[in-house]
Amino acid sequence: MAKEIAGQLKLQIKGGAANPSPPVGPALGSKGINIMDFCKQFNARTQDKPGKILPVVITYYADKSFDFVVKQPPVPVMLLEASKQKSGSAEPNRKKVAEITWDQVKAIAEEKMSDLNCFNLQSAMKMVAGTARSMGITVKGDFPDVK
């Protein structure tokens, strides 16, 4: 028999660095989830991505047990990493902070494809390029012919 789902939580936690302090502790504690058990499992699963911000969706059940899914880092974080910037532009329509290539956009789109709501690589690349544009990051060159 399937467990009764009590709810879901969405958090963004640095890989391998989950601990009971805020925001993790209060969010899980208020739902009755074992905080240390979650932290140990999360850190074990994400030890290969230390320091990267990772979205996690926690499904908790009526019997206080839980499951969680770790997703890829958010696109803006990946873009900042690729462009070697600290943050995006405060005025993206006027001040551009960096340039990236379509090859970098393609690499980010391929990595993030499982979390995006599109069916082909071309659409994923357009989504990533749109995020870059809204951050003040210019994509150099013309859109490549990708299949």
N, CA, C and O atoms as a MOPAC input file, in Angstrom:
PM7 MOZYME 1SCF
protein

 N      0.84100 1    -1.19000 1     0.00000 1
 C      0.00000 1     0.00000 1     0.00000 1
 C      0.88100 1     1.24700 1     0.00000 1
 O      1.89300 1     1.30200 1     0.70000 1
 N      0.49700 1     2.22600 1    -0.77400 1
 C      1.27400 1     3.45700 1    -0.89400 1
 C      1.12100 1     4.31800 1     0.35400 1
 O      0.07800 1     4.32300 1     1.00800 1
 N      2.19500 1     5.04700 1     0.66300 1
 C      2.15800 1     5.96200 1     1.81200 1
 C      1.31800 1     7.18300 1     1.46400 1
 O      1.24000 1     7.58600 1     0.30300 1
 N      0.68900 1     7.76900 1     2.48300 1
 C     -0.10300 1     8.97200 1     2.27300 1
 C      0.81600 1    10.19200 1     2.29900 1
 O      1.49600 1    10.44400 1     3.29300 1
 N      0.83000 1    10.94500 1     1.20200 1
 C      1.68700 1    12.12700 1     1.10400 1
 C      1.06900 1    13.26100 1     1.92000 1
 O     -0.09400 1    13.62000 1     1.73500 1
 N      1.87200 1    13.81400 1     2.82400 1
 C      1.40800 1    14.92300 1     3.65300 1
 C      1.73100 1    16.26900 1     3.00900 1
 O      1.03800 1    17.25400 1     3.26500 1
 N      2.77900 1    16.32900 1     2.17200 1
 C      3.12600 1    17.58100 1     1.50900 1
 C      4.48900 1    17.54600 1     0.86300 1
 O      5.17800 1    16.52600 1     0.87200 1
 N      4.87300 1    18.70100 1     0.29100 1
 C      6.17900 1    18.84700 1    -0.35000 1
 C      6.82500 1    20.14400 1     0.09400 1
 O      6.14600 1    21.12400 1     0.40000 1
 N      8.15600 1    20.13100 1     0.12400 1
 C      8.95700 1    21.31100 1     0.44000 1
 C      9.97100 1    21.49300 1    -0.67500 1
 O     10.48400 1    20.51400 1    -1.21800 1
 N     10.26000 1    22.73300 1    -1.01700 1
 C     11.30700 1    23.03000 1    -1.99600 1
 C     12.31800 1    23.93600 1    -1.32400 1
 O     11.96900 1    24.99900 1    -0.81000 1
 N     13.57600 1    23.51200 1    -1.32800 1
 C     14.65700 1    24.28700 1    -0.73000 1
 C     15.81500 1    24.37100 1    -1.70600 1
 O     15.92400 1    23.55900 1    -2.62500 1
 N     16.68100 1    25.36000 1    -1.50500 1
 C     17.93500 1    25.43200 1    -2.24400 1
 C     19.05600 1    25.38500 1    -1.21500 1
 O     19.17400 1    26.26600 1    -0.36300 1
 N     19.88000 1    24.33500 1    -1.30800 1
 C     20.91800 1    24.09200 1    -0.31800 1
 C     22.24100 1    23.89400 1    -1.04700 1
 O     22.26600 1    23.32700 1    -2.14000 1
 N     23.34200 1    24.35600 1    -0.45400 1
 C     24.66300 1    24.11800 1    -1.04300 1
 C     25.00500 1    22.63800 1    -0.91500 1
 O     24.77700 1    22.02100 1     0.12600 1
 N     25.55800 1    22.07900 1    -1.99600 1
 C     25.89500 1    20.66800 1    -2.03900 1
 C     26.86600 1    20.26900 1    -0.93800 1
 O     27.88900 1    20.92400 1    -0.73800 1
 N     26.54600 1    19.19000 1    -0.22400 1
 C     27.40700 1    18.66400 1     0.82700 1
 C     27.46300 1    19.52700 1     2.07000 1
 O     28.30500 1    19.29700 1     2.93800 1
 N     26.56500 1    20.54100 1     2.18000 1
 C     26.64400 1    21.47000 1     3.30800 1
 C     25.31600 1    21.63900 1     4.03500 1
 O     25.06900 1    22.68800 1     4.63000 1
 N     24.46000 1    20.62600 1     3.99600 1
 C     23.18400 1    20.72200 1     4.71200 1
 C     23.46000 1    20.56500 1     6.20400 1
 O     24.16100 1    19.64000 1     6.61300 1
 N     22.91200 1    21.46300 1     7.01400 1
 C     23.02700 1    21.35800 1     8.46700 1
 C     21.72700 1    21.84500 1     9.09700 1
 O     20.92300 1    22.48500 1     8.41900 1
 N     21.50200 1    21.55600 1    10.38300 1
 C     20.21300 1    21.86400 1    11.01200 1
 C     19.92800 1    23.35300 1    11.23000 1
 O     18.85200 1    23.70600 1    11.71200 1
 N     20.86500 1    24.21900 1    10.88800 1
 C     20.62800 1    25.65500 1    11.06900 1
 C     19.67000 1    26.15500 1     9.98600 1
 O     19.42000 1    25.44900 1     9.01000 1
 N     19.12400 1    27.38700 1    10.15400 1
 C     18.21500 1    27.91800 1     9.13000 1
 C     18.89200 1    27.97600 1     7.76600 1
 O     20.09600 1    28.23100 1     7.71600 1
 N     18.20600 1    27.75900 1     6.68000 1
 C     16.77400 1    27.55900 1     6.52000 1
 C     16.32900 1    26.10500 1     6.61900 1
 O     15.12800 1    25.83900 1     6.66500 1
 N     17.26100 1    25.16000 1     6.65300 1
 C     16.90400 1    23.73700 1     6.60700 1
 C     16.17600 1    23.29100 1     7.87300 1
 O     15.09600 1    22.70600 1     7.79100 1
 N     16.74900 1    23.55800 1     9.02600 1
 C     16.19000 1    23.09100 1    10.29800 1
 C     14.75600 1    23.51600 1    10.54000 1
 O     13.89900 1    22.65700 1    10.74900 1
 N     14.45800 1    24.81600 1    10.52000 1
 C     13.08800 1    25.25300 1    10.76800 1
 C     12.08000 1    24.72900 1     9.73600 1
 O     10.94900 1    24.38900 1    10.08500 1
 N     12.49400 1    24.66700 1     8.47100 1
 C     11.58200 1    24.20400 1     7.42200 1
 C     11.20200 1    22.74300 1     7.63300 1
 O     10.03500 1    22.37400 1     7.49500 1
 N     12.19200 1    21.90900 1     7.96900 1
 C     11.92000 1    20.48600 1     8.17200 1
 C     11.28600 1    20.22400 1     9.53900 1
 O     10.38000 1    19.39900 1     9.65500 1
 N     11.75500 1    20.91600 1    10.56300 1
 C     11.26000 1    20.70800 1    11.91300 1
 C      9.78800 1    21.02300 1    12.04600 1
 O      9.07200 1    20.33100 1    12.77100 1
 N      9.32000 1    22.05300 1    11.36200 1
 C      7.90800 1    22.42500 1    11.44000 1
 C      7.00200 1    21.37400 1    10.81400 1
 O      5.80800 1    21.32800 1    11.11100 1
 N      7.56100 1    20.52600 1     9.94800 1
 C      6.78700 1    19.45700 1     9.30800 1
 C      6.95600 1    18.11800 1    10.02800 1
 O      6.32700 1    17.12800 1     9.65700 1
 N      7.80100 1    18.09000 1    11.05200 1
 C      8.00600 1    16.85900 1    11.81300 1
 C      8.97300 1    15.88600 1    11.16800 1
 O      8.94500 1    14.69400 1    11.47400 1
 N      9.82700 1    16.37200 1    10.28100 1
 C     10.79500 1    15.51300 1     9.58500 1
 C     12.07800 1    15.45100 1    10.40700 1
 O     12.48100 1    16.45600 1    10.99300 1
 N     12.72300 1    14.29000 1    10.45900 1
 C     13.97800 1    14.12300 1    11.17700 1
 C     15.06700 1    14.92000 1    10.44500 1
 O     15.49500 1    14.54100 1     9.35500 1
 N     15.50200 1    16.01100 1    11.04800 1
 C     16.42600 1    16.95700 1    10.40500 1
 C     17.79400 1    16.32200 1    10.16800 1
 O     18.33900 1    16.42600 1     9.06900 1
 N     18.34600 1    15.67400 1    11.17200 1
 C     19.69400 1    15.08700 1    11.03300 1
 C     19.71100 1    13.97000 1    10.00000 1
 O     20.68100 1    13.82500 1     9.25600 1
 N     18.64400 1    13.18300 1     9.95000 1
 C     18.55900 1    12.09900 1     8.96600 1
 C     18.58200 1    12.68200 1     7.55100 1
 O     19.28600 1    12.17100 1     6.68000 1
 N     17.80700 1    13.75700 1     7.32100 1
 C     17.80400 1    14.41700 1     6.00800 1
 C     19.18700 1    14.96600 1     5.68100 1
 O     19.69200 1    14.77100 1     4.57500 1
 N     19.80300 1    15.65700 1     6.65000 1
 C     21.11500 1    16.28100 1     6.40000 1
 C     22.15700 1    15.23200 1     6.01100 1
 O     22.93000 1    15.44000 1     5.07600 1
 N     22.17700 1    14.10700 1     6.72700 1
 C     23.14700 1    13.03500 1     6.41300 1
 C     22.91800 1    12.48300 1     5.01000 1
 O     23.87100 1    12.30700 1     4.25100 1
 N     21.65800 1    12.20700 1     4.66000 1
 C     21.35600 1    11.65000 1     3.33500 1
 C     21.67500 1    12.65900 1     2.22600 1
 O     22.25100 1    12.29700 1     1.20000 1
 N     21.30000 1    13.91800 1     2.43600 1
 C     21.55600 1    14.95300 1     1.42000 1
 C     23.05700 1    15.13100 1     1.20900 1
 O     23.52400 1    15.17100 1     0.07100 1
 N     23.81400 1    15.23800 1     2.30000 1
 C     25.25900 1    15.43500 1     2.17800 1
 C     25.93500 1    14.25400 1     1.50800 1
 O     26.88500 1    14.43500 1     0.74700 1
 N     25.45400 1    13.03300 1     1.78300 1
 C     26.02700 1    11.84600 1     1.14300 1
 C     25.75200 1    11.86000 1    -0.36600 1
 O     26.62500 1    11.50800 1    -1.16000 1
 N     24.54800 1    12.26400 1    -0.75700 1
 C     24.17400 1    12.28600 1    -2.17000 1
 C     24.84700 1    13.40400 1    -2.95600 1
 O     25.04500 1    13.27900 1    -4.16400 1
 N     25.20000 1    14.49900 1    -2.28100 1
 C     25.72800 1    15.66800 1    -2.99300 1
 C     27.18700 1    15.95200 1    -2.69900 1
 O     27.65600 1    17.06100 1    -2.95400 1
 N     27.92100 1    14.98200 1    -2.16800 1
 C     29.31900 1    15.23100 1    -1.82900 1
 C     30.18900 1    15.46900 1    -3.06300 1
 O     31.28800 1    16.01100 1    -2.94200 1
 N     29.71600 1    15.07100 1    -4.24800 1
 C     30.47700 1    15.30300 1    -5.47600 1
 C     30.27200 1    16.71600 1    -6.03600 1
 O     30.94300 1    17.10400 1    -6.99200 1
 N     29.34200 1    17.49100 1    -5.44200 1
 C     29.08200 1    18.87000 1    -5.90200 1
 C     29.21000 1    19.84000 1    -4.73200 1
 O     28.24200 1    20.52900 1    -4.40900 1
 N     30.36900 1    19.91500 1    -4.09000 1
 C     30.49100 1    20.77100 1    -2.90700 1
 C     30.38200 1    22.25600 1    -3.24900 1
 O     30.99900 1    22.72800 1    -4.20400 1
 N     29.60200 1    22.97800 1    -2.47200 1
 C     29.48500 1    24.42300 1    -2.63500 1
 C     28.51100 1    24.89100 1    -3.69400 1
 O     28.17600 1    26.07500 1    -3.71600 1
 N     28.03500 1    24.01000 1    -4.58600 1
 C     27.08100 1    24.41100 1    -5.61700 1
 C     25.68200 1    24.46400 1    -5.00500 1
 O     25.30400 1    23.59100 1    -4.22400 1
 N     24.92700 1    25.48700 1    -5.36300 1
 C     23.55300 1    25.59800 1    -4.87800 1
 C     22.69700 1    24.60200 1    -5.64800 1
 O     22.65100 1    24.63100 1    -6.87800 1
 N     22.01500 1    23.71400 1    -4.91300 1
 C     21.20800 1    22.67300 1    -5.53400 1
 C     19.76500 1    22.75100 1    -5.04000 1
 O     19.52600 1    22.72200 1    -3.83300 1
 N     18.80700 1    22.84900 1    -5.95200 1
 C     17.40700 1    22.77700 1    -5.53700 1
 C     17.06900 1    21.34700 1    -5.12600 1
 O     17.51400 1    20.39100 1    -5.76200 1
 N     16.29000 1    21.20600 1    -4.07400 1
 C     15.87300 1    19.89000 1    -3.61800 1
 C     14.37200 1    19.93000 1    -3.32900 1
 O     13.87800 1    20.85700 1    -2.68700 1
 N     13.65000 1    18.90400 1    -3.81500 1
 C     12.21000 1    18.79200 1    -3.56900 1
 C     12.02300 1    17.63200 1    -2.59600 1
 O     12.32700 1    16.48200 1    -2.91500 1
 N     11.51700 1    17.95400 1    -1.40100 1
 C     11.33400 1    16.95800 1    -0.35100 1
 C      9.84900 1    16.61700 1    -0.27200 1
 O      9.01300 1    17.49700 1    -0.06700 1
 N      9.52600 1    15.33700 1    -0.43700 1
 C      8.15700 1    14.86600 1    -0.26700 1
 C      8.10000 1    14.18700 1     1.08600 1
 O      8.82700 1    13.22500 1     1.33300 1
 N      7.22900 1    14.68700 1     1.97400 1
 C      7.11900 1    14.06800 1     3.29100 1
 C      5.74100 1    13.41800 1     3.42900 1
 O      4.74500 1    13.88000 1     2.87300 1
 N      5.73100 1    12.33000 1     4.19400 1
 C      4.54200 1    11.50100 1     4.31600 1
 C      3.92300 1    11.62900 1     5.70800 1
 O      4.53000 1    12.18900 1     6.62100 1
 N      2.71200 1    11.10100 1     5.85400 1
 C      1.97000 1    11.19500 1     7.11400 1
 C      2.68600 1    10.47300 1     8.25400 1
 O      2.52800 1    10.84800 1     9.41600 1
 N      3.47200 1     9.44200 1     7.93700 1
 C      4.19100 1     8.69900 1     8.98600 1
 C      5.56100 1     9.31000 1     9.31200 1
 O      6.40800 1     8.65100 1     9.91600 1
 N      5.77700 1    10.57900 1     8.90900 1
 C      6.99500 1    11.36800 1     9.17800 1
 C      8.21800 1    10.90300 1     8.39300 1
 O      9.32200 1    11.38600 1     8.64500 1
 N      8.05100 1     9.98000 1     7.45300 1
 C      9.16600 1     9.60800 1     6.59100 1
 C      9.21000 1    10.58900 1     5.41500 1
 O      8.29400 1    11.39300 1     5.23900 1
 N     10.27500 1    10.52100 1     4.61400 1
 C     10.42700 1    11.46400 1     3.50600 1
 C     11.25400 1    10.86200 1     2.38800 1
 O     12.01200 1     9.91400 1     2.59100 1
 N     11.09300 1    11.43400 1     1.20500 1
 C     11.93200 1    11.17100 1     0.03500 1
 C     12.33600 1    12.52700 1    -0.49800 1
 O     11.64400 1    13.51900 1    -0.27100 1
 N     13.45600 1    12.57700 1    -1.20700 1
 C     13.81100 1    13.85200 1    -1.82500 1
 C     14.51700 1    13.63700 1    -3.15000 1
 O     15.17800 1    12.62400 1    -3.37800 1
 N     14.35200 1    14.63800 1    -4.02300 1
 C     14.95400 1    14.62500 1    -5.34600 1
 C     15.85900 1    15.84600 1    -5.44900 1
 O     15.41800 1    16.97400 1    -5.22700 1
 N     17.12500 1    15.61800 1    -5.78600 1
 C     18.07900 1    16.71400 1    -5.96400 1
 C     18.12400 1    17.05000 1    -7.44600 1
 O     18.32600 1    16.16800 1    -8.28100 1
 N     17.93700 1    18.32100 1    -7.77200 1
 C     17.93400 1    18.76400 1    -9.17000 1
 C     19.26400 1    19.42300 1    -9.51700 1
 O     20.13800 1    19.57700 1    -8.66400 1
 N     19.39900 1    19.80700 1   -10.77900 1
 C     20.60300 1    20.49800 1   -11.24500 1
 C     20.60800 1    21.92300 1   -10.69700 1
 O     19.54800 1    22.45100 1   -10.36300 1
 N     21.78500 1    22.56200 1   -10.59800 1
 C     21.82800 1    23.95000 1   -10.13200 1
 C     20.97600 1    24.85700 1   -11.03600 1
 O     20.80100 1    24.55500 1   -12.21600 1
 N     20.44700 1    25.96200 1   -10.49700 1
 C     19.65700 1    26.88100 1   -11.31900 1
 C     20.47600 1    27.45400 1   -12.48200 1
 O     21.69300 1    27.60800 1   -12.37700 1
 N     19.79900 1    27.76700 1   -13.58800 1
 C     20.46800 1    28.29300 1   -14.78500 1
 C     21.25600 1    29.57300 1   -14.48300 1
 O     22.39100 1    29.69200 1   -14.94600 1
 N     20.70500 1    30.54100 1   -13.72500 1
 C     21.49900 1    31.74500 1   -13.45500 1
 C     22.82500 1    31.44700 1   -12.74000 1
 O     23.83500 1    32.09500 1   -13.01200 1
 N     22.82000 1    30.48100 1   -11.84000 1
 C     24.05800 1    30.11000 1   -11.13900 1
 C     25.06200 1    29.52600 1   -12.12600 1
 O     26.25400 1    29.82500 1   -12.05500 1
 N     24.58200 1    28.69600 1   -13.04400 1
 C     25.46500 1    28.09200 1   -14.04500 1
 C     26.01100 1    29.15500 1   -15.00400 1
 O     27.16800 1    29.08800 1   -15.41900 1
 N     25.17200 1    30.13300 1   -15.34900 1
 C     25.61700 1    31.21200 1   -16.24200 1
 C     26.68900 1    32.07000 1   -15.57400 1
 O     27.67600 1    32.44000 1   -16.21100 1
 N     26.49800 1    32.38600 1   -14.29800 1
 C     27.50100 1    33.18000 1   -13.58100 1
 C     28.81800 1    32.41300 1   -13.49000 1
 O     29.89700 1    32.99700 1   -13.59600 1
 N     28.71700 1    31.10300 1   -13.29300 1
 C     29.91800 1    30.25800 1   -13.23200 1
 C     30.64100 1    30.24900 1   -14.58800 1
 O     31.86700 1    30.34200 1   -14.64400 1
 N     29.87200 1    30.13600 1   -15.67100 1
 C     30.45800 1    30.09700 1   -17.01400 1
 C     31.09000 1    31.43100 1   -17.39800 1
 O     32.11500 1    31.46700 1   -18.08000 1
 N     30.47100 1    32.53300 1   -16.95500 1
 C     30.98800 1    33.85700 1   -17.31800 1
 C     31.97100 1    34.41200 1   -16.29100 1
 O     32.51700 1    35.50000 1   -16.47400 1
 N     32.19500 1    33.66300 1   -15.20900 1
 C     33.13700 1    34.04600 1   -14.15000 1
 C     32.77500 1    35.40500 1   -13.53200 1
 O     33.64300 1    36.24200 1   -13.28800 1
 N     31.47400 1    35.60200 1   -13.28700 1
 C     30.97700 1    36.82900 1   -12.66600 1
 C     30.45800 1    36.53200 1   -11.26100 1
 O     30.13100 1    35.39000 1   -10.94000 1
 N     30.38600 1    37.56700 1   -10.43200 1
 C     29.82800 1    37.43400 1    -9.08500 1
 C     28.31100 1    37.56000 1    -9.10900 1
 O     27.61400 1    36.85300 1    -8.38100 1
 N     27.78600 1    38.47900 1    -9.96500 1
 C     26.34200 1    38.67800 1   -10.05100 1
 C     25.99500 1    39.22300 1   -11.42600 1
 O     26.87100 1    39.62100 1   -12.19400 1
 N     24.69800 1    39.23500 1   -11.72100 1
 C     24.22900 1    39.77500 1   -12.98300 1
 C     24.18700 1    41.29600 1   -12.93400 1
 O     24.55200 1    41.90300 1   -11.92700 1
 N     23.74500 1    41.89800 1   -14.01000 1
 C     23.68100 1    43.35100 1   -14.11000 1
 C     22.43500 1    43.88200 1   -13.41000 1
 O     21.37500 1    43.25900 1   -13.46800 1
 N     22.56200 1    45.03900 1   -12.74400 1
 C     21.40300 1    45.68800 1   -12.13500 1
 C     20.51000 1    46.29300 1   -13.21300 1
 O     19.29900 1    46.40900 1   -13.02800 1
 N     21.10500 1    46.67500 1   -14.33500 1
 C     20.36500 1    47.21900 1   -15.47200 1
 C     20.73300 1    46.41500 1   -16.72100 1
 O     21.54900 1    46.87000 1   -17.52200 1
 N     20.14900 1    45.23100 1   -16.89900 1
 C     20.56400 1    44.35100 1   -18.00400 1
 C     20.31200 1    44.92700 1   -19.39600 1
 O     20.96600 1    44.52000 1   -20.35600 1
 N     19.36300 1    45.87800 1   -19.52100 1
 C     19.12000 1    46.46200 1   -20.83800 1
 C     20.16200 1    47.51400 1   -21.19900 1
 O     20.33100 1    47.82900 1   -22.37700 1
 N     20.86300 1    48.06600 1   -20.20900 1
 C     21.85900 1    49.10500 1   -20.46000 1
 C     23.28600 1    48.64900 1   -20.22200 1
 O     24.17100 1    48.91900 1   -21.03500 1
 N     23.51400 1    47.96800 1   -19.12500 1
 C     24.87400 1    47.56100 1   -18.74500 1
 C     25.03600 1    46.05000 1   -18.90300 1
 O     24.36400 1    45.26500 1   -18.23400 1
 N     25.93000 1    45.66400 1   -19.79000 1
 C     26.23600 1    44.24700 1   -19.98500 1
 C     27.44900 1    43.90700 1   -19.12500 1
 O     28.42100 1    44.66200 1   -19.09400 1
 N     27.39600 1    42.77200 1   -18.42700 1
 C     28.48600 1    42.42900 1   -17.51100 1
 C     29.44500 1    41.38700 1   -18.07400 1
 O     30.58800 1    41.29300 1   -17.62500 1
 N     28.99400 1    40.60300 1   -19.05000 1
 C     29.86600 1    39.53600 1   -19.56800 1
 C     29.37800 1    39.06300 1   -20.93000 1
 O     28.30100 1    39.43900 1   -21.39100 1
 N     30.20200 1    38.22400 1   -21.56200 1
 C     29.84600 1    37.56800 1   -22.81800 1
 C     30.13200 1    36.08300 1   -22.67700 1
 O     31.12900 1    35.68100 1   -22.07700 1
 N     29.23300 1    35.26600 1   -23.24600 1
 C     29.47900 1    33.83000 1   -23.30200 1
 C     29.23300 1    33.37400 1   -24.74000 1
 O     28.64600 1    34.10200 1   -25.54000 1
 N     29.68300 1    32.18000 1   -25.05200 1
 C     29.53300 1    31.65600 1   -26.40800 1
 C     28.33400 1    30.71500 1   -26.46900 1
 O     27.81400 1    30.28300 1   -25.44000 1
 N     27.90500 1    30.40700 1   -27.68500 1
 C     26.80300 1    29.46300 1   -27.86100 1
 C     27.20200 1    28.06100 1   -27.40800 1
 O     26.34300 1    27.27400 1   -27.00900 1
 N     28.50300 1    27.74000 1   -27.46500 1
 C     28.95800 1    26.43300 1   -26.97100 1
 C     28.73200 1    26.31600 1   -25.47100 1
 O     28.34600 1    25.25500 1   -24.98100 1
 N     28.97600 1    27.41800 1   -24.72800 1
 C     28.72500 1    27.41300 1   -23.28800 1
 C     27.22600 1    27.29900 1   -23.00500 1
 O     26.81400 1    26.59200 1   -22.08500 1
 N     26.40900 1    28.00400 1   -23.80700 1
 C     24.95500 1    27.92100 1   -23.65800 1
 C     24.49100 1    26.48800 1   -23.91000 1
 O     23.64000 1    25.96900 1   -23.18900 1
 N     25.05600 1    25.85400 1   -24.93700 1
 C     24.67700 1    24.47700 1   -25.26700 1
 C     25.04500 1    23.52400 1   -24.12800 1
 O     24.26100 1    22.63900 1   -23.78400 1
 N     26.22600 1    23.70000 1   -23.54500 1
 C     26.65700 1    22.83700 1   -22.44100 1
 C     25.71500 1    22.98600 1   -21.24000 1
 O     25.34400 1    21.99300 1   -20.61500 1
 N     25.33100 1    24.22200 1   -20.92200 1
 C     24.41900 1    24.46600 1   -19.80000 1
 C     23.05000 1    23.85300 1   -20.10900 1
 O     22.44400 1    23.22400 1   -19.24200 1
 N     22.56500 1    24.03300 1   -21.33000 1
 C     21.25700 1    23.49600 1   -21.71900 1
 C     21.24200 1    21.97000 1   -21.64800 1
 O     20.25800 1    21.38400 1   -21.19700 1
 N     22.32400 1    21.32000 1   -22.09000 1
 C     22.39500 1    19.85600 1   -22.03600 1
 C     22.38200 1    19.36200 1   -20.59400 1
 O     21.72200 1    18.37200 1   -20.27700 1
 N     23.11700 1    20.05800 1   -19.71700 1
 C     23.18300 1    19.65400 1   -18.31500 1
 C     21.83900 1    19.85400 1   -17.61100 1
 O     21.44600 1    19.03600 1   -16.77900 1
 N     21.14500 1    20.92600 1   -17.93900 1
 C     19.90200 1    21.30300 1   -17.25900 1
 C     18.66200 1    20.70900 1   -17.93200 1
 O     17.55400 1    20.88300 1   -17.42400 1
 N     18.81800 1    20.02300 1   -19.04500 1
 C     17.70200 1    19.53300 1   -19.86700 1
 C     16.66200 1    18.74300 1   -19.06800 1
 O     15.46700 1    18.87400 1   -19.33200 1
 N     17.08200 1    17.93800 1   -18.11200 1
 C     16.13800 1    17.10600 1   -17.35600 1
 C     15.18800 1    17.93500 1   -16.50200 1
 O     14.08900 1    17.47300 1   -16.19400 1
 N     15.57600 1    19.14000 1   -16.11200 1
 C     14.73700 1    19.98500 1   -15.26100 1
 C     13.93500 1    21.02500 1   -16.03600 1
 O     13.03100 1    21.64500 1   -15.47500 1
 N     14.24800 1    21.22800 1   -17.32300 1
 C     13.54700 1    22.24200 1   -18.11400 1
 C     12.27500 1    21.66600 1   -18.71700 1
 O     12.16800 1    20.45600 1   -18.91700 1
 N     11.31100 1    22.53700 1   -19.00600 1
 C     10.05600 1    22.07100 1   -19.59800 1
 C     10.05500 1    22.29200 1   -21.11100 1
 O      9.22600 1    23.02700 1   -21.64800 1
 N     11.00600 1    21.63600 1   -21.78200 1
 C     11.07000 1    21.68400 1   -23.23600 1
 C     11.50500 1    20.30800 1   -23.73300 1
 O     11.99900 1    19.48000 1   -22.96800 1
 N     11.30900 1    20.08400 1   -25.03000 1
 C     11.53100 1    18.75000 1   -25.57100 1
 C     12.80800 1    18.59500 1   -26.38000 1
 O     13.30200 1    17.47800 1   -26.53600 1
 N     13.35700 1    19.69100 1   -26.90000 1
 C     14.57400 1    19.54200 1   -27.68900 1
 C     15.64700 1    20.52600 1   -27.23900 1
 O     15.36800 1    21.49300 1   -26.53000 1
 N     16.86000 1    20.26200 1   -27.65900 1
 C     18.01500 1    21.05200 1   -27.24300 1
 C     17.93000 1    22.49800 1   -27.73400 1
 O     18.37600 1    23.41600 1   -27.04600 1
 N     17.36200 1    22.69900 1   -28.91500 1
 C     17.24300 1    24.04800 1   -29.45800 1
 C     16.39300 1    24.93300 1   -28.54400 1
 O     16.76300 1    26.07300 1   -28.26200 1
 N     15.26400 1    24.41400 1   -28.08500 1
 C     14.38900 1    25.17100 1   -27.17700 1
 C     15.08600 1    25.43300 1   -25.85100 1
 O     14.96800 1    26.52000 1   -25.28400 1
 N     15.81000 1    24.43900 1   -25.36000 1
 C     16.53300 1    24.59900 1   -24.09800 1
 C     17.59300 1    25.68900 1   -24.22200 1
 O     17.77500 1    26.48800 1   -23.30300 1
 N     18.29100 1    25.72200 1   -25.35500 1
 C     19.31200 1    26.74600 1   -25.57300 1
 C     18.69000 1    28.13400 1   -25.62100 1
 O     19.27400 1    29.08700 1   -25.10700 1
 N     17.51500 1    28.26200 1   -26.23100 1
 C     16.83600 1    29.55600 1   -26.29000 1
 C     16.42200 1    30.00600 1   -24.88800 1
 O     16.49700 1    31.19300 1   -24.56900 1
 N     15.98500 1    29.06000 1   -24.04900 1
 C     15.61400 1    29.39700 1   -22.67300 1
 C     16.82500 1    29.89000 1   -21.88800 1
 O     16.73900 1    30.88300 1   -21.16500 1
 N     17.94900 1    29.19700 1   -22.03000 1
 C     19.17600 1    29.58200 1   -21.32800 1
 C     19.66000 1    30.94600 1   -21.83500 1
 O     20.08900 1    31.78600 1   -21.04400 1
 N     19.59100 1    31.16500 1   -23.15000 1
 C     20.00900 1    32.45500 1   -23.72100 1
 C     19.11300 1    33.58400 1   -23.22300 1
 O     19.59900 1    34.68900 1   -22.98200 1
 N     17.82300 1    33.33200 1   -23.06400 1
 C     16.90200 1    34.32900 1   -22.53500 1
 C     17.23000 1    34.68300 1   -21.08700 1
 O     17.15800 1    35.84900 1   -20.70000 1
 N     17.58500 1    33.69200 1   -20.30000 1
 C     17.99000 1    33.94300 1   -18.91400 1
 C     19.26700 1    34.77300 1   -18.89500 1
 O     19.39700 1    35.70200 1   -18.09700 1
 N     20.20700 1    34.43700 1   -19.77200 1
 C     21.45900 1    35.19700 1   -19.85200 1
 C     21.17300 1    36.65200 1   -20.21400 1
 O     21.74800 1    37.56600 1   -19.62200 1
 N     20.29100 1    36.86700 1   -21.17700 1
 C     19.94500 1    38.21800 1   -21.60700 1
 C     19.34800 1    39.01400 1   -20.44400 1
 O     19.65400 1    40.19500 1   -20.27900 1
 N     18.49800 1    38.37100 1   -19.64000 1
 C     17.87000 1    39.07900 1   -18.52900 1
 C     18.83600 1    39.33800 1   -17.37100 1
 O     18.51500 1    40.08100 1   -16.44400 1
 N     20.01200 1    38.72600 1   -17.42700 1
 C     21.04200 1    38.95300 1   -16.40700 1
 C     22.10400 1    39.94200 1   -16.88000 1
 O     23.01600 1    40.27900 1   -16.12500 1
 N     21.99400 1    40.41200 1   -18.12800 1
 C     22.99100 1    41.33000 1   -18.66500 1
 C     24.20100 1    40.61400 1   -19.23400 1
 O     25.28000 1    41.19800 1   -19.33400 1
 N     24.03000 1    39.35200 1   -19.60700 1
 C     25.10800 1    38.56600 1   -20.22300 1
 C     24.78900 1    38.42200 1   -21.70800 1
 O     23.71200 1    37.95300 1   -22.07400 1
 N     25.72200 1    38.82300 1   -22.55400 1
 C     25.54100 1    38.76000 1   -23.99800 1
 C     26.01300 1    37.41000 1   -24.51600 1
 O     27.03600 1    36.89000 1   -24.07200 1
 N     25.25500 1    36.84000 1   -25.46800 1
 C     25.67100 1    35.59600 1   -26.11600 1
 C     26.25800 1    35.96300 1   -27.46600 1
 O     25.57900 1    36.53800 1   -28.31600 1
 N     27.56300 1    35.61600 1   -27.66200 1
 C     28.28800 1    35.99100 1   -28.88700 1
 C     27.88800 1    35.11800 1   -30.06400 1
 O     27.68800 1    33.91300 1   -29.91400 1
 N     27.77400 1    35.72800 1   -31.23100 1
 C     27.56800 1    34.98400 1   -32.47000 1
 C     26.10400 1    34.77400 1   -32.81100 1
 O     25.20700 1    35.28700 1   -32.14300 1
 N     25.88400 1    33.99700 1   -33.88100 1
 C     24.53600 1    33.66800 1   -34.32700 1
 C     24.11200 1    32.33300 1   -33.74200 1
 O     24.95000 1    31.50000 1   -33.39500 1
 N     22.80700 1    32.13700 1   -33.63600 1
 C     22.27800 1    30.88100 1   -33.08800 1
 C     22.70800 1    29.72500 1   -33.99000 1
 O     22.44200 1    29.74400 1   -35.19200 1
 N     23.37500 1    28.71700 1   -33.41400 1
 C     23.87200 1    27.61400 1   -34.24400 1
 C     22.74200 1    26.68300 1   -34.67500 1
 O     21.68100 1    26.64200 1   -34.05200 1
 N     22.98500 1    25.94800 1   -35.73900 1
 C     22.00900 1    24.97400 1   -36.23900 1
 C     22.22900 1    23.68000 1   -35.45900 1
 O     23.15800 1    22.92800 1   -35.75000 1
 N     21.37500 1    23.42200 1   -34.47000 1
 C     21.52900 1    22.26200 1   -33.57800 1
 C     20.37300 1    21.30400 1   -33.81400 1
 O     19.22400 1    21.71900 1   -33.96400 1
 N     20.68700 1    20.04100 1   -33.84200 1
 C     19.64100 1    19.01200 1   -33.99400 1
 C     19.59600 1    18.14700 1   -32.76400 1
 O     18.78600 1    17.22300 1   -32.68900 1

